[in-house]
Amino acid sequence: MRTRELVSAGGVAYRKDGDSTEIVLIQTSSEGRWQLPKGHIDRAETNEDAAVREVREEAGINCEIVGEIEAIDYWYVERHGKTPERIHKTVHFFLMSYIDGDVADHDDEVREARWVNVLDAIEMLAFETERSVVEKAVGSIS
């Protein structure tokens, strides 16, 4: 089986709501799972630029990067073509502070984007690696 390397970037976008902190989660239209906004890095684009762009496209909001959280990696098999491919994917996650925008303004790849209390978000996320990213990010939110 052929192996392909993919690199993406995304963010834990947050805002303060009184004493509570909310982050943005997206629900994908194809699988219906809740996850952090992320996507492929375009040619000549930095990890940071890609993360900001992907959060804007998938969650409908503009943010600024506060800092890097971590890069995670995982493996999966893609079965969309004639021959399945083994994918090794690395995702660079950044902590991002909300500037403006509306989560209803997301792209067509996303079924829904919403602000969620951090504790609820950790429960909703489909992937353990993303739950860990959020838990690390929470310690950096001032």
C-alpha positions as CSV (number, residue, x, y, z in Angstrom):
1,M,0.0,0.0,0.0
2,R,1.3,3.4,-0.9
3,T,2.0,5.9,1.9
4,R,1.5,9.6,1.5
5,E,2.5,12.4,3.9
6,L,0.1,15.3,4.5
7,V,0.6,18.5,6.6
8,S,-2.2,20.7,7.9
9,A,-2.7,23.5,10.3
10,G,-5.6,24.6,12.5
11,G,-6.5,26.3,15.7
12,V,-8.2,26.4,19.1
13,A,-10.1,29.7,18.6
14,Y,-11.4,31.1,21.9
15,R,-13.3,33.9,23.3
16,K,-14.2,34.9,26.9
17,D,-17.8,35.1,27.9
18,G,-17.9,36.5,31.4
19,D,-16.1,34.0,33.6
20,S,-16.5,31.3,31.0
21,T,-14.2,30.5,28.0
22,E,-15.7,29.2,24.8
23,I,-13.9,27.6,21.8
24,V,-15.1,27.0,18.3
25,L,-15.9,23.5,17.1
26,I,-17.0,22.4,13.7
27,Q,-19.1,19.5,12.6
28,T,-18.0,18.1,9.3
29,S,-20.7,17.6,6.7
30,S,-19.3,14.2,5.5
31,E,-18.7,12.4,8.8
32,G,-20.8,14.5,11.2
33,R,-18.2,14.4,13.9
34,W,-17.2,17.4,16.1
35,Q,-13.6,18.6,15.6
36,L,-11.3,21.6,15.6
37,P,-11.1,23.6,12.4
38,K,-8.0,22.6,10.3
39,G,-6.9,22.0,6.8
40,H,-4.2,21.7,4.2
41,I,-1.4,24.2,3.9
42,D,-1.3,25.9,0.5
43,R,1.9,26.3,-1.4
44,A,4.0,29.3,-0.2
45,E,1.8,29.5,2.9
46,T,3.2,29.3,6.5
47,N,1.7,27.1,9.1
48,E,0.4,30.2,10.9
49,D,-1.2,31.7,7.8
50,A,-2.9,28.3,6.9
51,A,-4.3,28.0,10.5
52,V,-5.8,31.5,10.4
53,R,-7.2,30.9,6.9
54,E,-8.7,27.5,7.8
55,V,-10.4,28.8,10.9
56,R,-11.9,31.7,8.9
57,E,-13.1,29.3,6.2
58,E,-14.4,26.5,8.4
59,A,-15.6,28.4,11.4
60,G,-16.5,31.8,9.8
61,I,-14.4,33.8,12.2
62,N,-11.3,36.0,12.2
63,C,-8.7,35.4,14.8
64,E,-5.1,36.3,15.7
65,I,-2.5,33.7,16.8
66,V,-1.6,33.9,20.5
67,G,0.9,31.0,20.3
68,E,1.7,27.5,19.1
69,I,0.1,24.7,21.0
70,E,1.7,21.6,19.4
71,A,1.8,19.4,16.4
72,I,0.0,16.1,16.4
73,D,0.3,13.2,13.9
74,Y,-1.8,10.2,13.1
75,W,-2.3,7.5,10.5
76,Y,-5.4,6.5,8.5
77,V,-6.3,4.8,5.3
78,E,-7.9,6.8,2.5
79,R,-10.2,4.7,0.3
80,H,-11.5,7.4,-2.1
81,G,-9.6,6.3,-5.2
82,K,-9.1,3.0,-7.0
83,T,-6.3,2.0,-4.7
84,P,-6.3,2.7,-0.9
85,E,-3.5,4.9,0.4
86,R,-2.0,4.9,3.9
87,I,-1.9,8.6,5.1
88,H,0.5,9.9,7.7
89,K,-0.9,13.3,8.7
90,T,0.7,16.0,10.8
91,V,-1.4,18.9,12.1
92,H,0.1,22.1,13.6
93,F,-2.3,23.6,16.1
94,F,-2.2,27.2,17.3
95,L,-4.0,29.0,20.1
96,M,-6.1,31.9,18.5
97,S,-7.9,34.8,20.0
98,Y,-11.3,35.7,18.4
99,I,-11.4,39.1,16.7
100,D,-14.8,39.1,14.8
101,G,-17.0,37.2,12.5
102,D,-20.0,34.9,12.8
103,V,-19.8,31.1,13.1
104,A,-22.8,30.9,10.7
105,D,-20.5,32.2,7.9
106,H,-18.6,28.8,7.5
107,D,-17.9,27.1,4.2
108,D,-19.8,24.2,2.6
109,E,-17.5,21.5,4.0
110,V,-18.9,22.2,7.4
111,R,-22.4,21.3,8.6
112,E,-22.2,23.5,11.6
113,A,-19.8,25.7,13.5
114,R,-20.5,26.7,17.1
115,W,-19.1,28.3,20.2
116,V,-18.9,25.7,23.0
117,N,-17.8,26.0,26.7
118,V,-14.4,24.4,27.0
119,L,-15.5,21.6,29.3
120,D,-18.3,20.7,26.9
121,A,-16.0,21.0,23.9
122,I,-13.6,18.4,25.4
123,E,-16.5,16.0,25.8
124,M,-17.8,16.6,22.2
125,L,-14.5,16.3,20.3
126,A,-14.3,13.0,18.3
127,F,-10.6,12.6,18.6
128,E,-8.5,12.0,21.8
129,T,-5.6,13.9,20.2
130,E,-7.7,17.0,19.7
131,R,-9.1,16.7,23.3
132,S,-5.5,16.8,24.4
133,V,-4.7,19.8,22.3
134,V,-7.6,21.7,23.9
135,E,-6.6,20.7,27.4
136,K,-3.1,22.1,26.7
137,A,-4.5,25.3,25.2
138,V,-6.7,26.0,28.2
139,G,-3.6,26.4,30.4
140,S,-2.4,29.2,28.1
141,I,-5.7,31.2,27.9
142,S,-5.4,34.3,30.2
